[in-house]
Amino acid sequence: MTDVDAPPAAPRPLPIRMLAEAIGSAGLGATVIGSGIMATRLTDDVGVQLLINAVATAAALVVLIVLLGAVSGAHLNPVVTLALVAQRLVPAREILPTVLAQVLGFAAGAVLANLMYGGAAVSISTTVRAEPGLLLGEVVATAGLVAVILTLVARDQRGWVPAAVGLYIGSAYFVTSSTSFANPGITIGRMLSDSFAGIAPESAPAFIGAQLVGAALGVLVVRLVIAPAARG
C-alpha cells in the first residue's frame, strides 16, 4: 500500500491534542516574549528590535505548525479554533478545552521567557496600547490570518499553512499598526511580561475584542468571497 492509498490516521485522543496545543502555545509565547527581550539587549534601534521579534516569531510558527499540525491541528490561537468551529471543521464541544490549553500554554511560555532572561516569573506589563489605530490594526491582522488559514483549508492546500502563516505574521508585524498580535492567547501571555512584547492588562480587553471582530470578518470573507470561488 502506498502513502497515497493509506487511510487517514485516526485522530489522537483529546488529552494528547490538548497537550500539543499547550506545548505549542508555550513555545510560541516564549518565542514572542523571549525574542523581544533579546532584541532590546542586542540593540537600541527599535526598528531592528521589531525585525528580530518578527523573524523569530515567523520562523517559530512555521516549525511549530509543521511539528504539531498532525497531532492537534496546531491552532495555537483561540480565534483560529473559533473560526474552524464556525466552519464546522472542529466540534464545538472542543472549544473550551482547546482554548484553555492554549491560554495556559501562553502563560507558561511567558513565565519561561521571563525566567530565561533572569527576570521574575511574572512581571505585569506596563505598556499601554490603547490608540484606536492599534485596535483597527488588530482587526485587520486577525481577519487576514483567519482568511489565510480558512482559504487554504477550503482549497485542500493544508500543506501550505505553516509557511503561509509564518509569512503572513512576519509581514503583518510591519504592515499593521499593532504589530499583529492577532491572537487572544498570546495577548494574555504578553500581559505577564513587562518587556518589549508586553501589553498592559487594561489594554488587553480591547485588543481581544478587536481580534474577535477580525476573526468574524475573516470567516465572512472566506464564506462569501473566497470559498465559493475555491469550490467553483
Buried (B, 14 or more C-beta within 10 A) or exposed (E): EEEEEEEEEEEBEBEEBBBBBBBBBBBBBBBBBBBBBBBBEEEEEEEEBBBBBBBBBBBBBBBBBBBBBEBBBBBBBBBBBBBBBBBEEBEEEBBEBBBBBBBBBBBBBBBBBBEEBEBEEBBEBEBEBEEEEBBBBBBBBBBBBBBBBBBBBBBEEEEEBBBBBBBBBBBBBEBBBBBBBBBBBBBBBBBBBBBBBBBBBEBBEBBBBBBBBBBBBBBBBBBEEBBEEBEE
